[in-house]
Amino acid sequence: MDSSQVEIEEQGLGANPYGLLLKALTLIPSWHYFLAFLILSLLFLYNFLEFHFLRDLFSGFRGHPVSLTYNPGSVIHDAVVSKCRVLRGRYCATPWLSSPHVQTVFLNFNGRPPVFSYRRQLFYTSDGGTIALDWLMKCDVSGGALHVNSSISRNETTPIMVVVPGLTSDSSSASDILTYFRFCKDKETSAAALMKYTNGVLFWDVSFFRGVHAWELKAMSGFLDTIYGSSIRGFGKDKMCWKPSRDKGFKYLKHLAFNTAKHGWNVVISNHRGLGGVSITSDCFYNAGWTEDVRVVINHIHKEYPKAPLFAVGTSIGANILVKYLGEDGENVPVAGAVAISSPWDLLIGDRFICRRLVQKLYDRALTIGLQGYAQLHQPLYSRLANWEGIKKSRSIRDFDCHATCLVGKFETVDTYYRRCSSASYVGNVSIPLLCISALDDPVCTREAIPWDECRANKNIVLATTKHGGHLGFFEGITASGLWWVRATVEFLDVLHSSPYMHVQKKIQNSGPHSALDSTIDQGPYVNITEDGMVAAMCNEQNKDDSIEEISELQNIHHEKDNKMVSDAKQDERSTKAKDDSFPVIADTTKHATSVQDVKPLDVITPIRRCLDLLSRQNRCSIWLLAYIAIITSWPLVGSAVSIVFKKKLRYVLPAAFFRKHSVK
């Protein structure tokens, strides 16, 4: 090729800049493209997963100070939190876990939990439900041989921590103990008769067998002792079987239980219904606002060990349930102090948040799969009480709540369920020392739902927020062997226990049977003026369908108080005779209880009406005096008006001379 041809080719390429660019790109080595793609991918993931490694690196991995929100007059902050070094210090995330999403995923799939075994206790509720209580004694982690026969005495003064787990998490998923499943068998056959152990293999007459180890049989002994030799009646045509859980589940409970027991306390994890390897034995399921199970479990433990101080810790949905319970019962709780970790606070805001971005939608889908797995374990009940086809097709938590939770829990809509079960509405009524811990970068429970003002207004609450931490993560240290919130919880409760500010239960007579799902909003009572002029209260229209038995219970509850209050007033009533019959007698409330639809005024208001009537009778002199003053002060104006009217009307009756005569005078 001569120089002229080369010049022609160069001129042709020069006329086509895209050709020159293409030729230049072909000269770049392929590994440069791979490196550029890798860098761009890392930058995308760094922003998508919200990493903060570079910021931590530039700050020398000093972390960020913990932000505390509290009432200026809070004694809990001044006398308790001020002595907690963890809460007064800084939190620095593990460098290789410097992302809220990585922390959350690492916690659920690994978490490096300590190794120990729980002791199981089955607690039966009044509606026939079964709750698994898993205990970890302080002697179980003190070292040496396992104290198999040790138990808590009734006079034990060692503090007890009650833990309320999060959504679909339980103690068994956080450990390697066995999970129990139900299989269709004759309901009259005892559970022990189903088992046959031969040559190292455990056989069941449901055609299920597997290799079994001695330690597994030992782990089964506590549960088998409970049901051995007795038939499982009333649960339908099915029996219990077991197999090792494939789901390693949530590990944060083991961190909390182990550190608390090592600190010298006893720990009990109150598993939700249908979790912890226990079947649903009634038509009642738990949900994000179901506080009745927490209430009965805490009351039961307090009754069994009255001298042991009780403390409560809730995580995630369990924190929402715990705070709602504390707000519902106020002073009437046997809990000395509590801690709420990563609470969702407002479920309606959380529902909007978890559908906002792609990464949140991944969490939504993952949690939905967990809920579907929970429903699969209890398919016979869900098929009968809920929309099973809708449950299987659910693609979000909201879909599951629509097809399952709302139908089982009798909620009108999903938003109604979220509003009634949000703990943010109950924060103002919390009457015990409460520490709330939340991470501002929580990918599941958004910071937008945190009730900042409500926490600041309540002197019993201290809100601790960290800039990083994820959802229940808060890993710290280069090896990520510990959780920051576990240390903060144990220290706070320990300082509170040694202080004089522990809550002491105050017995308050409730006004009636308590329902954990009743809404406190827009339910009255409302003021109503009856025909006799008395002021009464009216319940909401939605209470029309309440039974007469419930109203009778309300009357009985107030009956003793009314007798004492009215008996003293009757002494004065006898001294003043009922001369004036203008005051009507209050009709007997039993006449209005002939039908449920006729019961609108609350019969519990009857004593109040009696007292008001009694006061009006005793003060009738004052009433007449007020009437006299009113007539005297208004007579000049009224008299002038009357005289003008009468003059006009009598002008045509009397002669004109009469008016002229009076006018001359």
Secondary structure, DSSP 4 states (H G I P E B T S, - for coil): --HHHHHHHHHHHHH-HHHHHHHHHHHS-HHHHHHHHHHHHHHHHHHHTT--HHHHHHTTT--EEPEEEE-TT-HHHHHTGGG-HHHHSEE---GGG-SHHHHHHHHHHT--------EEEEEE-TTS-EEEEEEE-GGGGSSSS--TT----TT--S-EEEEE--TT--TTTTSS--EEEEE---TTSBTGGGEEEETTEEEETTTEEEE--HHHHHHHHHHHHHHTT-B--SS-S-EEEEE--S-----HHHHHHHHHHHTT-EEEEEPPTT-TT----SS----TT--HHHHHHHHHHHHHSTTS-EEEEEETHHHHHHHHHHHHHTT----SEEEEES----HHHHHHHTTTSHHHHHHHHHHHHHHHHHHHHTHHHHHHHS-HHHHHT--SHHHHIIIIIHHHHT-SSHHHHHHHH-GGGGGGG--S-EEEEEETT-SSS-GGG--HHHHHH-TTEEEEEES--TTTT-EESTT--EEHHHHHHHHHHHHHHTSTT---------SS---TT---SS---EEEE-TTS-EEEE--GGGGG--HHHHHHHHHHHHHHHHHHHHHHHHHHHHS----TTSPPPPPGGGGGSSTTT--B-GGGHHHHHHHHHHHHHTHHHHHHHHHHHHHHHHHHHHHHHHHHHHHHHTTTS-HHHHHHHHH-
